[in-house]
């Protein structure tokens, strides 16, 4: 990867970025951003903080990830003031755009790295702008014009930037970073790796955590000690989509709850099952077409179980997300379950092995029309980011909880139990029926206890 030496040598802050990874050869003067040293590692990754800090934090992040933006807005400023500015920590930013969640995020990462040709200070200016202005470009089908504007506002030589963007080297650089993150074991953003100065030890921290969580690792590592072993955490609180307040019906959107999820059954049912599914997952298809009808007949239609659907399209099924968008857009017309069943029933027709993305999209449009949807409303949703936003919400909800499909989360008495595999209809109905009987027994015993105490 050949990168030209930065112009404006009079400022004595140029970088010689050489073949195979933006290698920093020399810098007559340390660049700074907001009064903090900035530069590039030998591999070409941008950093902020003293180059010889005792501990380096690698931040694996996605410019369009809302959780990454939460870290940028809430935790990073305190982390920089308390540790980075004091020379105790160095932060290295690693590109980790998640194409399945944010198809256009990689363009932002490539934009920033092409700006990096012209200096670390300009890079961090663009880096910060991409997070600060996330809401301005996260829904743009093609953010190229916006990103060019961000680069230009940072004082970038646009001719050199455009030449860089036109080459494939930057794409490869970003893709390589993603693959390295996956090799570590990261599958979500933001993810952090604490590395000691000599590189002999590393510790991972996952998610947008408060400063206190960073301090638990940073403080001992900075003085050369081992971080304390974590005490077993308390059971996590149920997320909104699994709480009564999230499961309550949305009065303005029939068939959906206040958490934004489609449901069927009685919202007052004593047992709730939340299903995370993938429209191209064979096990999910088998469950929906063979098992679910028996569950519906015995428990859902009788008001005993509330069934909630959430989408979790897997990376191994590149077009499953399009099916999920189609279902979400059908839900706009209160036809989610109609489209849901049709998608599973005809998955071999709308996602054939030799289909490209346009073929899949056209097949889904035809499927919507065949099932009687209002096509003007469907296309308005399908051709915008509206449907995708519903799918992204489910993927964010699943982060750190769901790993495969189908996954069922059974909610009873304010507690959740996870079932990570499908079951035959008789066994599944038996499991849920047993849960209901246990609940009935508890209620009967409580009545007896109340009567005896009175």
One Martini backbone bead per residue (centre of mass of N, CA, C, O) as a GRO file, in nm:
protein
  454
    1UNK     BB    1   0.087   0.041   0.030
    2UNK     BB    2   0.091   0.359  -0.118
    3UNK     BB    3   0.200   0.667   0.039
    4UNK     BB    4   0.219   0.989   0.039
    5UNK     BB    5   0.380   1.243   0.134
    6UNK     BB    6   0.309   1.494   0.318
    7UNK     BB    7   0.232   1.796   0.290
    8UNK     BB    8   0.370   2.062   0.433
    9UNK     BB    9   0.677   2.063   0.557
   10UNK     BB   10   0.689   2.332   0.726
   11UNK     BB   11   0.542   2.182   0.979
   12UNK     BB   12   0.695   1.915   1.056
   13UNK     BB   13   0.435   1.664   1.027
   14UNK     BB   14   0.502   1.438   0.853
   15UNK     BB   15   0.432   1.133   0.675
   16UNK     BB   16   0.572   0.813   0.608
   17UNK     BB   17   0.377   0.597   0.407
   18UNK     BB   18   0.417   0.268   0.354
   19UNK     BB   19   0.428  -0.027   0.262
   20UNK     BB   20   0.203  -0.227   0.428
   21UNK     BB   21   0.060   0.004   0.638
   22UNK     BB   22   0.127   0.302   0.712
   23UNK     BB   23   0.427   0.356   0.776
   24UNK     BB   24   0.611   0.517   1.016
   25UNK     BB   25   0.919   0.683   0.970
   26UNK     BB   26   0.874   1.006   1.022
   27UNK     BB   27   0.892   1.287   1.269
   28UNK     BB   28   0.992   1.600   1.355
   29UNK     BB   29   0.696   1.640   1.486
   30UNK     BB   30   0.461   1.618   1.716
   31UNK     BB   31   0.147   1.571   1.695
   32UNK     BB   32  -0.169   1.736   1.774
   33UNK     BB   33  -0.484   1.699   1.971
   34UNK     BB   34  -0.599   1.884   2.205
   35UNK     BB   35  -0.296   1.857   2.335
   36UNK     BB   36  -0.251   1.566   2.211
   37UNK     BB   37  -0.092   1.313   2.106
   38UNK     BB   38  -0.048   1.214   1.757
   39UNK     BB   39  -0.075   0.916   1.532
   40UNK     BB   40   0.105   0.622   1.414
   41UNK     BB   41   0.155   0.322   1.382
   42UNK     BB   42   0.343   0.092   1.220
   43UNK     BB   43   0.062  -0.020   1.085
   44UNK     BB   44  -0.133   0.261   1.065
   45UNK     BB   45  -0.270   0.329   1.334
   46UNK     BB   46  -0.448   0.544   1.508
   47UNK     BB   47  -0.346   0.776   1.768
   48UNK     BB   48  -0.392   0.873   2.123
   49UNK     BB   49  -0.115   0.971   2.289
   50UNK     BB   50   0.143   0.841   2.430
   51UNK     BB   51   0.357   0.621   2.279
   52UNK     BB   52   0.480   0.529   2.590
   53UNK     BB   53   0.256   0.412   2.726
   54UNK     BB   54   0.175   0.163   2.948
   55UNK     BB   55  -0.111   0.165   2.796
   56UNK     BB   56  -0.317   0.010   2.548
   57UNK     BB   57  -0.614   0.098   2.367
   58UNK     BB   58  -0.820  -0.089   2.169
   59UNK     BB   59  -1.062   0.040   1.941
   60UNK     BB   60  -1.344  -0.131   1.826
   61UNK     BB   61  -1.518   0.034   1.558
   62UNK     BB   62  -1.831   0.211   1.452
   63UNK     BB   63  -1.956   0.500   1.314
   64UNK     BB   64  -2.278   0.372   1.316
   65UNK     BB   65  -2.272   0.301   1.612
   66UNK     BB   66  -2.453   0.384   1.890
   67UNK     BB   67  -2.260   0.265   2.110
   68UNK     BB   68  -2.008   0.412   2.012
   69UNK     BB   69  -2.129   0.695   2.051
   70UNK     BB   70  -2.171   0.668   2.350
   71UNK     BB   71  -1.875   0.646   2.417
   72UNK     BB   72  -1.783   0.910   2.283
   73UNK     BB   73  -1.978   1.098   2.461
   74UNK     BB   74  -1.942   0.969   2.769
   75UNK     BB   75  -1.642   0.827   2.819
   76UNK     BB   76  -1.400   0.939   2.656
   77UNK     BB   77  -1.355   1.220   2.783
   78UNK     BB   78  -1.273   1.106   3.065
   79UNK     BB   79  -1.047   0.921   2.969
   80UNK     BB   80  -0.870   1.144   2.852
   81UNK     BB   81  -0.840   1.325   3.107
   82UNK     BB   82  -0.740   1.096   3.318
   83UNK     BB   83  -0.525   0.932   3.109
   84UNK     BB   84  -0.421   1.049   2.835
   85UNK     BB   85  -0.322   1.337   2.912
   86UNK     BB   86  -0.132   1.198   3.145
   87UNK     BB   87   0.017   0.941   2.990
   88UNK     BB   88  -0.118   0.645   3.063
   89UNK     BB   89  -0.273   0.640   2.785
   90UNK     BB   90  -0.339   0.472   2.475
   91UNK     BB   91  -0.531   0.521   2.174
   92UNK     BB   92  -0.643   0.281   1.935
   93UNK     BB   93  -0.790   0.286   1.626
   94UNK     BB   94  -1.024   0.039   1.501
   95UNK     BB   95  -1.158  -0.091   1.228
   96UNK     BB   96  -1.529  -0.210   1.262
   97UNK     BB   97  -1.730  -0.252   1.031
   98UNK     BB   98  -2.076  -0.360   1.010
   99UNK     BB   99  -2.228  -0.462   0.731
  100UNK     BB  100  -2.496  -0.596   0.844
  101UNK     BB  101  -2.576  -0.314   0.991
  102UNK     BB  102  -2.367  -0.100   0.820
  103UNK     BB  103  -2.321  -0.062   0.489
  104UNK     BB  104  -2.183   0.254   0.504
  105UNK     BB  105  -1.948   0.268   0.714
  106UNK     BB  106  -1.687   0.208   0.548
  107UNK     BB  107  -1.677   0.489   0.412
  108UNK     BB  108  -1.593   0.639   0.669
  109UNK     BB  109  -1.327   0.485   0.720
  110UNK     BB  110  -1.199   0.555   0.446
  111UNK     BB  111  -1.207   0.857   0.474
  112UNK     BB  112  -1.025   0.882   0.725
  113UNK     BB  113  -0.772   0.729   0.599
  114UNK     BB  114  -0.731   0.934   0.368
  115UNK     BB  115  -0.680   1.173   0.557
  116UNK     BB  116  -0.427   1.045   0.700
  117UNK     BB  117  -0.220   1.124   0.479
  118UNK     BB  118  -0.241   1.444   0.603
  119UNK     BB  119  -0.267   1.365   0.905
  120UNK     BB  120  -0.355   1.325   1.235
  121UNK     BB  121  -0.521   1.576   1.292
  122UNK     BB  122  -0.721   1.539   1.058
  123UNK     BB  123  -0.821   1.266   1.136
  124UNK     BB  124  -0.948   1.346   1.420
  125UNK     BB  125  -1.145   1.546   1.305
  126UNK     BB  126  -1.307   1.338   1.139
  127UNK     BB  127  -1.364   1.129   1.349
  128UNK     BB  128  -1.538   1.315   1.530
  129UNK     BB  129  -1.747   1.399   1.313
  130UNK     BB  130  -1.869   1.114   1.257
  131UNK     BB  131  -1.993   1.097   1.542
  132UNK     BB  132  -2.132   1.373   1.589
  133UNK     BB  133  -2.284   1.323   1.282
  134UNK     BB  134  -2.441   1.050   1.264
  135UNK     BB  135  -2.745   1.146   1.208
  136UNK     BB  136  -2.672   1.262   0.911
  137UNK     BB  137  -2.562   0.952   0.779
  138UNK     BB  138  -2.718   0.680   0.877
  139UNK     BB  139  -2.962   0.716   0.630
  140UNK     BB  140  -2.786   0.720   0.388
  141UNK     BB  141  -2.753   0.545   0.102
  142UNK     BB  142  -2.529   0.777   0.009
  143UNK     BB  143  -2.248   0.939   0.182
  144UNK     BB  144  -2.034   1.070  -0.009
  145UNK     BB  145  -2.096   1.376   0.006
  146UNK     BB  146  -2.076   1.408   0.309
  147UNK     BB  147  -1.783   1.299   0.344
  148UNK     BB  148  -1.649   1.509   0.168
  149UNK     BB  149  -1.732   1.749   0.348
  150UNK     BB  150  -1.578   1.660   0.600
  151UNK     BB  151  -1.298   1.658   0.472
  152UNK     BB  152  -1.295   1.957   0.378
  153UNK     BB  153  -1.346   2.090   0.666
  154UNK     BB  154  -1.048   1.972   0.758
  155UNK     BB  155  -0.842   2.064   0.519
  156UNK     BB  156  -0.838   1.889   0.273
  157UNK     BB  157  -0.689   1.750   0.001
  158UNK     BB  158  -0.909   1.656  -0.243
  159UNK     BB  159  -0.736   1.532  -0.464
  160UNK     BB  160  -0.589   1.325  -0.285
  161UNK     BB  161  -0.842   1.197  -0.160
  162UNK     BB  162  -0.976   1.095  -0.424
  163UNK     BB  163  -0.742   0.913  -0.506
  164UNK     BB  164  -0.759   0.730  -0.260
  165UNK     BB  165  -1.065   0.640  -0.291
  166UNK     BB  166  -1.018   0.505  -0.582
  167UNK     BB  167  -0.868   0.303  -0.440
  168UNK     BB  168  -0.820  -0.028  -0.284
  169UNK     BB  169  -0.635  -0.002  -0.031
  170UNK     BB  170  -0.829   0.104   0.190
  171UNK     BB  171  -1.027  -0.128   0.186
  172UNK     BB  172  -0.817  -0.338   0.273
  173UNK     BB  173  -0.740  -0.208   0.541
  174UNK     BB  174  -1.021  -0.227   0.671
  175UNK     BB  175  -1.069  -0.532   0.627
  176UNK     BB  176  -0.826  -0.625   0.792
  177UNK     BB  177  -0.925  -0.515   1.062
  178UNK     BB  178  -1.179  -0.684   1.080
  179UNK     BB  179  -1.038  -0.963   1.074
  180UNK     BB  180  -0.871  -0.916   1.332
  181UNK     BB  181  -1.110  -0.884   1.522
  182UNK     BB  182  -1.231  -1.164   1.473
  183UNK     BB  183  -0.977  -1.324   1.566
  184UNK     BB  184  -1.009  -1.234   1.866
  185UNK     BB  185  -1.359  -1.236   1.899
  186UNK     BB  186  -1.505  -1.010   1.773
  187UNK     BB  187  -1.881  -0.917   1.712
  188UNK     BB  188  -1.882  -0.622   1.835
  189UNK     BB  189  -1.990  -0.282   1.919
  190UNK     BB  190  -1.779  -0.195   2.128
  191UNK     BB  191  -1.431  -0.296   2.150
  192UNK     BB  192  -1.169  -0.386   2.392
  193UNK     BB  193  -0.798  -0.367   2.420
  194UNK     BB  194  -0.564  -0.435   2.664
  195UNK     BB  195  -0.215  -0.331   2.641
  196UNK     BB  196   0.087  -0.373   2.718
  197UNK     BB  197   0.387  -0.234   2.645
  198UNK     BB  198   0.518  -0.532   2.571
  199UNK     BB  199   0.264  -0.725   2.477
  200UNK     BB  200   0.213  -0.982   2.688
  201UNK     BB  201  -0.074  -0.848   2.761
  202UNK     BB  202  -0.441  -0.902   2.756
  203UNK     BB  203  -0.766  -0.725   2.771
  204UNK     BB  204  -1.115  -0.744   2.766
  205UNK     BB  205  -1.380  -0.511   2.656
  206UNK     BB  206  -1.736  -0.499   2.637
  207UNK     BB  207  -1.874  -0.225   2.539
  208UNK     BB  208  -2.055   0.053   2.669
  209UNK     BB  209  -1.878   0.170   2.926
  210UNK     BB  210  -1.799   0.292   3.204
  211UNK     BB  211  -1.530   0.426   3.356
  212UNK     BB  212  -1.508   0.218   3.589
  213UNK     BB  213  -1.443  -0.026   3.403
  214UNK     BB  214  -1.175   0.083   3.296
  215UNK     BB  215  -1.034   0.121   3.572
  216UNK     BB  216  -1.014  -0.182   3.656
  217UNK     BB  217  -0.784  -0.216   3.436
  218UNK     BB  218  -0.599   0.037   3.423
  219UNK     BB  219  -0.481   0.087   3.708
  220UNK     BB  220  -0.309  -0.176   3.744
  221UNK     BB  221  -0.155  -0.174   3.469
  222UNK     BB  222  -0.002   0.097   3.502
  223UNK     BB  223   0.155  -0.040   3.775
  224UNK     BB  224   0.199  -0.361   3.701
  225UNK     BB  225  -0.072  -0.504   3.761
  226UNK     BB  226  -0.319  -0.714   3.825
  227UNK     BB  227  -0.623  -0.761   3.772
  228UNK     BB  228  -0.892  -0.824   3.926
  229UNK     BB  229  -1.107  -1.052   3.996
  230UNK     BB  230  -1.418  -1.099   3.915
  231UNK     BB  231  -1.708  -1.078   4.045
  232UNK     BB  232  -1.989  -1.216   4.031
  233UNK     BB  233  -2.240  -1.118   3.865
  234UNK     BB  234  -2.531  -1.001   3.851
  235UNK     BB  235  -2.818  -1.045   3.738
  236UNK     BB  236  -2.953  -0.929   3.476
  237UNK     BB  237  -3.155  -0.710   3.359
  238UNK     BB  238  -3.418  -0.675   3.191
  239UNK     BB  239  -3.507  -0.573   2.908
  240UNK     BB  240  -3.751  -0.393   2.770
  241UNK     BB  241  -3.851  -0.628   2.566
  242UNK     BB  242  -3.902  -0.814   2.857
  243UNK     BB  243  -4.089  -0.617   2.982
  244UNK     BB  244  -4.396  -0.507   3.059
  245UNK     BB  245  -4.356  -0.219   2.930
  246UNK     BB  246  -4.266  -0.343   2.646
  247UNK     BB  247  -4.511  -0.565   2.610
  248UNK     BB  248  -4.705  -0.362   2.576
  249UNK     BB  249  -4.938  -0.232   2.397
  250UNK     BB  250  -4.970  -0.035   2.113
  251UNK     BB  251  -5.217   0.199   2.054
  252UNK     BB  252  -5.081   0.301   1.759
  253UNK     BB  253  -4.999  -0.028   1.699
  254UNK     BB  254  -5.125  -0.288   1.590
  255UNK     BB  255  -4.945  -0.582   1.696
  256UNK     BB  256  -4.771  -0.399   1.891
  257UNK     BB  257  -4.537  -0.303   2.104
  258UNK     BB  258  -4.352  -0.067   2.287
  259UNK     BB  259  -4.076  -0.203   2.168
  260UNK     BB  260  -4.157  -0.283   1.849
  261UNK     BB  261  -4.304  -0.570   1.853
  262UNK     BB  262  -4.437  -0.841   1.730
  263UNK     BB  263  -4.759  -1.001   1.806
  264UNK     BB  264  -4.928  -1.291   1.962
  265UNK     BB  265  -5.195  -1.282   2.159
  266UNK     BB  266  -5.215  -1.230   2.499
  267UNK     BB  267  -5.088  -0.970   2.686
  268UNK     BB  268  -5.199  -1.127   2.968
  269UNK     BB  269  -5.030  -1.356   2.965
  270UNK     BB  270  -4.833  -1.563   3.182
  271UNK     BB  271  -4.670  -1.622   2.908
  272UNK     BB  272  -4.353  -1.558   2.741
  273UNK     BB  273  -4.236  -1.560   2.394
  274UNK     BB  274  -3.916  -1.491   2.248
  275UNK     BB  275  -3.828  -1.474   1.903
  276UNK     BB  276  -3.528  -1.544   1.730
  277UNK     BB  277  -3.492  -1.491   1.374
  278UNK     BB  278  -3.438  -1.649   1.038
  279UNK     BB  279  -3.552  -1.663   0.707
  280UNK     BB  280  -3.281  -1.869   0.627
  281UNK     BB  281  -3.337  -2.075   0.854
  282UNK     BB  282  -3.409  -2.402   0.871
  283UNK     BB  283  -3.495  -2.425   1.174
  284UNK     BB  284  -3.696  -2.192   1.161
  285UNK     BB  285  -3.877  -2.307   0.942
  286UNK     BB  286  -3.958  -2.562   1.092
  287UNK     BB  287  -4.090  -2.423   1.328
  288UNK     BB  288  -4.304  -2.249   1.179
  289UNK     BB  289  -4.437  -2.491   0.997
  290UNK     BB  290  -4.448  -2.735   1.233
  291UNK     BB  291  -4.468  -2.616   1.539
  292UNK     BB  292  -4.633  -2.347   1.574
  293UNK     BB  293  -4.925  -2.443   1.519
  294UNK     BB  294  -4.948  -2.606   1.788
  295UNK     BB  295  -4.890  -2.372   1.980
  296UNK     BB  296  -5.119  -2.192   1.893
  297UNK     BB  297  -5.358  -2.382   1.947
  298UNK     BB  298  -5.287  -2.447   2.259
  299UNK     BB  299  -5.173  -2.133   2.364
  300UNK     BB  300  -5.217  -1.870   2.200
  301UNK     BB  301  -5.529  -1.883   2.118
  302UNK     BB  302  -5.598  -1.931   2.446
  303UNK     BB  303  -5.420  -1.709   2.621
  304UNK     BB  304  -5.140  -1.837   2.757
  305UNK     BB  305  -4.955  -1.715   2.517
  306UNK     BB  306  -4.706  -1.484   2.432
  307UNK     BB  307  -4.592  -1.396   2.102
  308UNK     BB  308  -4.264  -1.287   2.000
  309UNK     BB  309  -4.100  -1.106   1.737
  310UNK     BB  310  -3.753  -1.137   1.626
  311UNK     BB  311  -3.469  -1.031   1.450
  312UNK     BB  312  -3.169  -1.251   1.327
  313UNK     BB  313  -2.969  -1.203   1.091
  314UNK     BB  314  -2.725  -1.381   0.948
  315UNK     BB  315  -2.420  -1.375   0.792
  316UNK     BB  316  -2.464  -1.654   0.631
  317UNK     BB  317  -2.731  -1.475   0.537
  318UNK     BB  318  -2.725  -1.210   0.325
  319UNK     BB  319  -3.068  -1.200   0.269
  320UNK     BB  320  -3.225  -1.197   0.543
  321UNK     BB  321  -3.252  -0.888   0.584
  322UNK     BB  322  -3.457  -0.846   0.352
  323UNK     BB  323  -3.681  -1.017   0.475
  324UNK     BB  324  -3.705  -0.847   0.735
  325UNK     BB  325  -3.786  -0.587   0.593
  326UNK     BB  326  -4.044  -0.694   0.461
  327UNK     BB  327  -4.187  -0.760   0.728
  328UNK     BB  328  -4.177  -0.473   0.846
  329UNK     BB  329  -4.340  -0.343   0.609
  330UNK     BB  330  -4.593  -0.513   0.657
  331UNK     BB  331  -4.640  -0.406   0.950
  332UNK     BB  332  -4.741  -0.126   0.856
  333UNK     BB  333  -5.023  -0.304   0.768
  334UNK     BB  334  -5.075  -0.542   0.967
  335UNK     BB  335  -4.885  -0.796   0.799
  336UNK     BB  336  -4.660  -0.959   0.935
  337UNK     BB  337  -4.762  -1.261   0.959
  338UNK     BB  338  -4.811  -1.303   0.662
  339UNK     BB  339  -4.515  -1.254   0.570
  340UNK     BB  340  -4.373  -1.445   0.759
  341UNK     BB  341  -4.493  -1.706   0.640
  342UNK     BB  342  -4.420  -1.656   0.340
  343UNK     BB  343  -4.110  -1.650   0.372
  344UNK     BB  344  -4.079  -1.941   0.477
  345UNK     BB  345  -4.249  -2.090   0.251
  346UNK     BB  346  -4.049  -1.924   0.007
  347UNK     BB  347  -3.728  -1.922   0.039
  348UNK     BB  348  -3.652  -2.087  -0.234
  349UNK     BB  349  -3.758  -1.834  -0.421
  350UNK     BB  350  -3.632  -1.546  -0.297
  351UNK     BB  351  -3.333  -1.722  -0.233
  352UNK     BB  352  -3.153  -1.812  -0.453
  353UNK     BB  353  -2.835  -1.912  -0.523
  354UNK     BB  354  -2.826  -1.721  -0.807
  355UNK     BB  355  -2.884  -1.468  -0.656
  356UNK     BB  356  -2.906  -1.138  -0.644
  357UNK     BB  357  -3.007  -0.865  -0.487
  358UNK     BB  358  -3.216  -0.769  -0.705
  359UNK     BB  359  -3.366  -1.041  -0.715
  360UNK     BB  360  -3.460  -1.045  -0.423
  361UNK     BB  361  -3.613  -0.780  -0.419
  362UNK     BB  362  -3.816  -0.857  -0.644
  363UNK     BB  363  -3.932  -1.108  -0.500
  364UNK     BB  364  -4.042  -0.953  -0.252
  365UNK     BB  365  -4.233  -0.772  -0.403
  366UNK     BB  366  -4.403  -1.003  -0.526
  367UNK     BB  367  -4.486  -1.126  -0.253
  368UNK     BB  368  -4.641  -0.882  -0.149
  369UNK     BB  369  -4.846  -0.872  -0.380
  370UNK     BB  370  -4.957  -1.165  -0.349
  371UNK     BB  371  -5.047  -1.079  -0.030
  372UNK     BB  372  -5.207  -0.789  -0.057
  373UNK     BB  373  -5.040  -0.544  -0.052
  374UNK     BB  374  -4.968  -0.218  -0.030
  375UNK     BB  375  -4.738  -0.104  -0.256
  376UNK     BB  376  -4.686   0.187  -0.190
  377UNK     BB  377  -4.619   0.143   0.109
  378UNK     BB  378  -4.406  -0.079   0.080
  379UNK     BB  379  -4.201   0.075  -0.106
  380UNK     BB  380  -4.149   0.315   0.076
  381UNK     BB  381  -4.012   0.130   0.289
  382UNK     BB  382  -3.818  -0.064   0.122
  383UNK     BB  383  -3.660   0.198  -0.023
  384UNK     BB  384  -3.580   0.257   0.259
  385UNK     BB  385  -3.479   0.268   0.612
  386UNK     BB  386  -3.720   0.180   0.783
  387UNK     BB  387  -3.703  -0.131   0.791
  388UNK     BB  388  -3.405  -0.148   0.885
  389UNK     BB  389  -3.445  -0.018   1.164
  390UNK     BB  390  -3.600  -0.254   1.287
  391UNK     BB  391  -3.373  -0.462   1.253
  392UNK     BB  392  -3.152  -0.316   1.411
  393UNK     BB  393  -3.297  -0.318   1.679
  394UNK     BB  394  -3.284  -0.626   1.715
  395UNK     BB  395  -2.976  -0.653   1.700
  396UNK     BB  396  -2.921  -0.480   1.948
  397UNK     BB  397  -3.092  -0.647   2.148
  398UNK     BB  398  -2.906  -0.915   2.096
  399UNK     BB  399  -2.661  -0.810   2.215
  400UNK     BB  400  -2.504  -1.053   2.418
  401UNK     BB  401  -2.738  -1.294   2.382
  402UNK     BB  402  -2.747  -1.368   2.077
  403UNK     BB  403  -2.609  -1.632   1.835
  404UNK     BB  404  -2.865  -1.796   1.737
  405UNK     BB  405  -3.090  -1.996   1.529
  406UNK     BB  406  -3.324  -2.037   1.720
  407UNK     BB  407  -3.432  -1.813   1.986
  408UNK     BB  408  -3.570  -1.858   2.317
  409UNK     BB  409  -3.757  -1.645   2.545
  410UNK     BB  410  -3.870  -1.707   2.869
  411UNK     BB  411  -4.130  -1.534   3.044
  412UNK     BB  412  -4.137  -1.550   3.412
  413UNK     BB  413  -4.168  -1.367   3.683
  414UNK     BB  414  -3.935  -1.167   3.567
  415UNK     BB  415  -3.795  -1.408   3.409
  416UNK     BB  416  -3.532  -1.552   3.209
  417UNK     BB  417  -3.528  -1.814   2.956
  418UNK     BB  418  -3.308  -1.999   2.752
  419UNK     BB  419  -3.361  -2.129   2.413
  420UNK     BB  420  -3.121  -2.269   2.164
  421UNK     BB  421  -3.349  -2.475   2.055
  422UNK     BB  422  -3.537  -2.670   1.889
  423UNK     BB  423  -3.863  -2.836   1.895
  424UNK     BB  424  -4.088  -3.039   1.906
  425UNK     BB  425  -4.412  -2.983   1.947
  426UNK     BB  426  -4.472  -3.164   2.193
  427UNK     BB  427  -4.232  -3.063   2.367
  428UNK     BB  428  -4.297  -2.759   2.366
  429UNK     BB  429  -4.581  -2.773   2.481
  430UNK     BB  430  -4.494  -2.923   2.738
  431UNK     BB  431  -4.308  -2.707   2.853
  432UNK     BB  432  -4.519  -2.474   2.871
  433UNK     BB  433  -4.732  -2.627   3.033
  434UNK     BB  434  -4.554  -2.674   3.280
  435UNK     BB  435  -4.519  -2.375   3.347
  436UNK     BB  436  -4.822  -2.316   3.390
  437UNK     BB  437  -4.872  -2.520   3.619
  438UNK     BB  438  -4.670  -2.399   3.816
  439UNK     BB  439  -4.816  -2.127   3.835
  440UNK     BB  440  -5.086  -2.234   3.940
  441UNK     BB  441  -4.974  -2.362   4.200
  442UNK     BB  442  -4.870  -2.100   4.324
  443UNK     BB  443  -5.142  -1.955   4.336
  444UNK     BB  444  -5.289  -2.163   4.512
  445UNK     BB  445  -5.093  -2.148   4.754
  446UNK     BB  446  -5.133  -1.846   4.809
  447UNK     BB  447  -5.433  -1.868   4.880
  448UNK     BB  448  -5.399  -2.059   5.119
  449UNK     BB  449  -5.211  -1.879   5.283
  450UNK     BB  450  -5.406  -1.639   5.307
  451UNK     BB  451  -5.635  -1.792   5.449
  452UNK     BB  452  -5.471  -1.887   5.700
  453UNK     BB  453  -5.375  -1.596   5.794
  454UNK     BB  454  -5.689  -1.496   5.830
   0.00000   0.00000   0.00000
